[in-house]
């Protein structure tokens, strides 16, 4: 069974952020992975890897913000060659409110 994948499009639809959760991975892992790609393209770039899921928000057509508690450190956060800018936003753990999927 493939891992669940959730997509979040930028406001213009130019970019897509894909969140891959570990549940159901063929190779057991506890990593959440987020990649960014241009819409209509297959190649993507991993921009986040961690044992928790950050809140994912497009701030504008090209800026993806990943928000997570300051006491949690992802293995990877940031970078992009696709033209999108990745902002890693740490907030105090007491202020972090994880979002549930609808």
Secondary structure, 3 states (H helix, E strand, C coil): CCCCEEEEECCCCCEEEEEECCCCCCCCCCCEEEEEEECCCCCCEEEEEECCCCEEEECCCCEEEEEEECCCCCCEECCCCCCCEEEEEEECHHHCCCCCCC
